[in-house]
Amino acid sequence: MTTIAEALEKYLDNVRLARKEKTWQTYRFAMRALEKTLEGKIEIESEHVRNFPEEAAGWFARDLKTYSPATEQIYLIALVGFFKFLVAENLADINLPRVEMLVRMRGRRPGTRLPQFPRQEIEQLLSYAQQLNTIQVDDERHLLQNYRDRAFLLTLADTGLRVHEACNLRRGDVDWNEGKALLIGKGDREDLVRFSNLARRALQDYLQVRATLDGASGRPLPSLPVFARHDKGAGDKVKPITPTTGRNIVKQRVRECLGPEAVGTITPHSFRHYFVTTVLLGSGGNLKLAQELARHQNIAVTQRYAHLTDDELDRGYYEIFENRR
């Protein structure tokens, strides 16, 4: 006999095998919250999983009202996944359409958040970044950091790469003649990313300054990271930067350019927002183009960026109405 508690653990084991660690952790939190909902209603340690009630979906949705709408949605998705797991494993006879209806009826819909980012400050930061290679430094390590950070910031802004994607880039991933890179993107999809001439030149400048270090590594150049560590801990080894390092690069350069009060207002993901908005503004609002270049699976995600600022609305209004007379 399989108890409800045992079925929950089997479900989480299945999630851990099939999904990423972060997803598994979220689902584990969801199932622990479900256990709290079931306290006093069902003895999960002894009750057969066949007796797991479909009404639990409604109970759970009710108890999740103390959570944020976004967390509620994720936890309910995890719950529906558990019901589907029971059916797939022949552990229980579940009316899945009824469960999904209960979730739709009882669950909240999270509001759509418009992407917010300080466009003007990002452009100021990018202007600062372009000059990093001209700063006089006392040692090679700081020189390499300046060239790397210049290339890193310009790459984020002109490619729309996520920070972990940029950190995972290898020299062999980039076709320097075509200005493109093939990488494994979100959801383990194979994606093609394009580099602007500005970003490509910054990358080539950085790799040229790094040539001696790369040549002494004893490793094939295509296997080396595009963005490497240049701290004391790395020594003479060519090690890739981590997303944490990527975030610290942004913090450091924001502090230098905009001041300590601006730290936290611009993150690596802010450059992705900047990229999508730049594509939309430059293409006259071509959503399909922006979707493909940003590698959004759902165009609804891209549409979140297709909003105009008050200043743009003001200009559009006055251009229309003040020029017609």
C-alpha positions in Angstrom: 0.0 0.0 0.0 1.3 3.5 -1.0 0.4 6.2 1.5 -0.2 9.8 0.6 3.0 10.8 2.3 4.9 8.1 0.3 3.3 9.3 -3.0 4.3 12.9 -2.3 8.0 11.8 -1.8 7.9 9.7 -5.0 6.5 12.7 -6.9 9.3 14.9 -5.6 11.9 12.3 -6.5 10.4 12.3 -10.0 10.6 16.1 -10.2 14.2 16.1 -9.1 15.1 13.6 -11.8 13.3 15.5 -14.6 13.6 19.1 -13.7 16.3 21.6 -12.5 17.3 21.8 -8.9 15.7 25.2 -8.4 12.4 23.8 -9.7 12.6 20.8 -7.4 13.2 23.0 -4.4 10.1 25.1 -5.3 8.0 22.1 -5.7 9.2 20.7 -2.4 8.2 23.9 -0.6 4.8 23.6 -2.4 4.3 20.0 -1.2 5.3 21.0 2.4 2.6 23.7 2.2 0.1 21.2 1.0 0.9 18.9 4.0 0.0 21.8 6.3 -3.3 22.2 4.5 -4.0 18.5 4.9 -3.3 18.6 8.7 -6.5 17.8 10.6 -8.3 16.6 7.5 -6.3 13.6 6.3 -3.6 11.4 8.1 -1.2 11.3 5.2 1.2 8.9 6.9 -1.4 6.2 7.0 -4.1 7.1 4.5 -3.9 5.2 1.1 -3.1 7.5 -1.8 -6.3 6.2 -3.6 -8.2 8.2 -1.0 -6.5 11.5 -1.8 -9.4 13.8 -2.4 -9.8 16.1 -5.5 -11.2 18.7 -3.1 -7.7 19.2 -1.8 -7.1 21.5 -4.7 -9.8 23.8 -3.4 -8.5 23.6 0.2 -4.9 24.3 -1.0 -6.0 27.3 -3.1 -7.9 28.8 -0.2 -4.9 28.5 2.2 -2.5 30.0 -0.4 -4.2 33.4 -0.2 -1.6 34.4 2.4 1.1 34.0 -0.3 1.8 36.3 -3.2 -0.3 35.6 -6.3 2.8 34.5 -8.2 3.8 32.0 -5.5 0.2 30.8 -5.4 0.2 30.1 -9.1 3.5 28.1 -8.9 2.3 26.1 -6.0 -0.9 25.2 -7.7 0.9 24.1 -10.8 3.0 21.8 -8.5 -0.2 20.5 -7.0 -1.8 19.8 -10.4 1.5 18.0 -11.3 1.0 15.8 -8.3 -2.5 14.8 -9.4 -1.2 14.0 -12.9 1.6 12.0 -11.4 -0.9 9.9 -9.5 -2.8 9.2 -12.7 0.3 8.4 -14.7 1.6 6.0 -12.0 -1.8 4.4 -11.6 -1.8 5.3 -7.9 -5.2 6.9 -7.8 -8.3 7.4 -10.0 -8.4 11.2 -10.4 -10.8 13.4 -12.4 -8.1 15.7 -13.8 -10.5 18.1 -15.6 -12.4 18.6 -12.3 -9.1 19.3 -10.4 -8.0 21.9 -13.0 -11.4 23.5 -12.8 -11.1 23.8 -9.0 -7.7 25.4 -9.4 -9.0 27.9 -12.0 -12.0 28.8 -9.9 -10.2 29.2 -6.6 -6.8 30.5 -7.7 -5.9 34.1 -8.2 -4.3 35.4 -11.4 -1.1 37.3 -10.8 -1.1 40.8 -12.3 1.1 41.5 -15.2 4.1 43.5 -14.1 5.6 45.9 -16.7 9.4 45.6 -16.9 10.9 48.5 -15.1 14.5 49.6 -15.7 16.3 53.0 -15.7 17.0 53.3 -19.5 18.8 56.6 -19.2 21.1 55.4 -16.5 21.9 52.2 -18.4 22.9 54.3 -21.4 25.1 56.4 -19.2 26.7 53.2 -17.8 27.3 51.9 -21.3 29.0 55.1 -22.3 31.2 54.7 -19.2 31.9 51.1 -20.0 33.2 52.0 -23.5 35.9 54.0 -21.9 37.1 51.4 -19.4 39.9 50.2 -21.7 41.4 53.8 -21.6 41.8 53.9 -17.8 45.4 53.8 -16.7 46.1 50.9 -14.2 49.2 49.7 -12.4 49.0 45.9 -13.1 47.9 43.5 -15.7 45.1 42.0 -13.6 43.3 45.3 -13.4 43.9 45.9 -17.1 42.2 42.5 -17.9 39.3 43.3 -15.6 38.7 46.6 -17.3 38.7 45.1 -20.8 36.6 42.2 -19.6 34.0 44.3 -17.9 33.8 46.6 -20.9 33.1 43.6 -23.2 30.7 42.0 -20.6 28.5 45.1 -20.2 28.3 45.8 -24.0 27.6 42.2 -24.7 24.7 42.0 -22.2 23.2 45.2 -23.7 23.5 44.3 -27.4 22.7 40.6 -27.3 20.0 40.1 -24.7 22.0 37.3 -23.1 21.0 36.2 -19.6 23.8 36.4 -17.1 24.3 32.7 -16.8 24.3 32.4 -20.6 27.1 35.0 -20.9 29.1 33.3 -18.2 28.8 29.9 -19.9 30.0 31.2 -23.3 33.1 29.5 -24.7 35.4 30.9 -27.3 34.4 28.1 -29.7 30.8 29.0 -29.4 31.3 32.3 -31.2 31.6 32.6 -35.0 33.7 35.8 -35.2 33.2 36.2 -38.9 29.4 36.0 -38.7 29.1 37.7 -35.3 26.9 35.0 -34.0 27.1 32.4 -31.2 25.3 29.1 -30.8 24.4 28.3 -27.2 22.1 26.3 -25.0 19.5 28.7 -23.7 16.6 28.6 -21.3 14.8 25.3 -21.2 17.9 23.6 -22.7 17.1 25.0 -26.1 19.7 25.5 -28.8 19.7 29.3 -29.5 21.4 31.6 -32.0 22.6 34.9 -30.6 23.8 37.8 -32.6 26.5 40.3 -31.6 26.7 44.0 -32.7 29.9 45.2 -34.2 30.5 47.3 -31.0 30.1 44.2 -28.7 32.2 42.0 -31.1 35.1 44.5 -31.2 35.0 44.9 -27.4 35.2 41.1 -27.1 38.1 40.8 -29.6 39.9 43.6 -27.8 39.6 41.8 -24.5 40.7 38.4 -25.9 43.7 40.0 -27.6 44.8 41.5 -24.3 44.2 38.0 -22.8 46.1 36.2 -25.5 49.3 35.4 -23.4 47.2 34.1 -20.6 45.1 31.9 -22.9 48.1 30.6 -24.8 49.8 29.6 -21.6 46.8 27.6 -20.3 47.7 24.5 -22.2 44.1 24.1 -23.3 42.5 24.4 -26.8 41.4 28.0 -27.3 37.8 27.0 -28.3 37.3 25.3 -24.9 38.3 28.5 -22.9 35.6 30.8 -21.5 34.8 34.1 -23.2 34.7 35.8 -19.9 37.4 34.7 -17.4 38.2 35.5 -13.8 41.1 37.9 -13.2 41.2 37.9 -9.4 44.0 36.7 -7.2 42.3 33.4 -6.6 42.3 32.4 -10.3 46.0 32.9 -10.5 47.3 32.1 -14.0 44.4 29.7 -14.7 41.7 30.6 -17.2 38.5 30.0 -15.2 35.0 31.2 -16.3 33.3 33.9 -14.3 30.1 32.8 -12.4 26.7 34.6 -12.5 27.6 36.0 -9.0 30.8 37.5 -10.5 28.7 38.9 -13.4 26.3 40.6 -10.9 29.3 41.9 -8.9 30.8 43.4 -12.1 27.5 45.3 -12.7 27.4 46.5 -9.1 31.0 47.7 -9.2 30.6 49.6 -12.5 27.3 51.1 -11.4 28.9 52.4 -8.2 31.8 53.9 -10.1 29.6 55.5 -12.8 26.4 56.4 -11.0 27.3 56.4 -7.3 26.7 54.1 -4.4 23.0 55.1 -4.2 22.4 53.6 -7.6 23.7 50.1 -6.7 20.9 47.7 -7.1 18.9 49.8 -9.6 20.7 48.1 -12.5 21.2 44.3 -12.6 22.4 42.0 -15.4 18.8 41.4 -16.3 18.2 45.1 -16.6 20.3 44.9 -19.8 17.9 42.3 -21.2 15.0 44.6 -20.6 17.0 47.3 -22.3 17.8 45.0 -25.3 14.2 44.1 -25.9 12.9 47.6 -25.6 15.7 48.8 -28.0 14.7 46.3 -30.6 11.0 47.3 -30.3 11.8 51.1 -30.5 14.2 50.6 -33.4 11.9 48.3 -35.4 8.7 50.4 -35.0 7.2 47.9 -32.6 7.9 44.7 -34.4 6.9 42.2 -31.8 7.8 39.1 -33.8 11.3 40.4 -34.4 11.8 41.3 -30.7 10.4 37.9 -29.7 12.8 36.0 -31.9 15.9 38.1 -31.0 15.1 37.9 -27.2 14.3 34.2 -27.6 11.0 34.4 -25.8 9.0 31.2 -26.2 5.7 33.1 -25.6 5.1 36.4 -27.4 3.0 37.5 -24.4 6.3 38.0 -22.6 7.5 40.3 -25.3 4.3 42.2 -25.3 5.0 43.3 -21.7 7.7 45.5 -23.2 5.5 47.1 -25.9 4.4 49.9 -23.7 5.2 53.6 -24.1 6.4 56.0 -21.5 4.4 59.1 -20.6 6.9 61.3 -22.4 6.5 59.2 -25.6 2.7 59.4 -25.3 3.0 63.1 -24.8 5.1 63.5 -27.9 2.8 61.3 -30.0 -0.3 63.1 -28.8 1.1 66.6 -29.6 2.5 65.5 -33.0 -0.9 64.2 -34.0 -3.2 67.0 -32.6 -1.0 70.1 -32.7 0.1 69.5 -36.3 -3.3 69.0 -37.9 -4.4 72.6 -37.8 
